[in-house]
Amino acid sequence: MSLNDFLTPELKKKMKFTAAFFVFLLLIIPGTTLWYQYFYHYSEGSRTGTITKLSHKGGILGKTNEADLDISALKTGTSLWSVSIRDAIVLNDLTIAKHCGDEVEVTYVQTLKHFDFLQKTDYRATGVMVTNRNANPENPNCPRSKTAQNTPKK
C-alpha cells in the first residue's frame, strides 16, 4: 500500500492549496521587502547650495552621475551632501550651475537602500532650480561668462 491510497481527493486538494499558498508567500514577502527598501520613496525634499563636484563613476555593471553640494548655511565651514543623478536634464542644469558658480535648490527622493550600479547614494536628484545666479561668472565654460560670449563658435 502506498501513501496515495490513504489520501482522499479532498485531502489532496487541501494539500495542493496549502503548498501553493506557501509558494505564493515565499515569493510575495521577499518581493515586497525588496521593493520597499530599494524603490519606495522614504522621504523627499530639497536642499540648497553650490555644486562643488560633478562626477561620472562606476564599475563594470554601470556608470552613474554623482554630485556634491556645499550646503553650508553660514559660509564658514563646509558641509557636503552627495546626490545621485539619473535624469539628463537635471545633469545638464547642474553642470551649467557648477560652471557658472550659481546657487541651486536640488529636489530629491530618498530610498532606504540603493543598487550600486544605478546610483551611489540613497538620494536621487529629481529636479534643480537656480536660486541665486552668479552675476559675473569667470569660468569660460559658463554660457553667461564674458569670455564665452567673445569666443568664436566652431
Summary of the structure (lengths in Angstrom):
residues: 154
radius of gyration: 26.2
end to end distance: 90.2
largest distance: 96.8
contacts: 397
relative contact order: 0.15
helix: 34%
strand: 31%
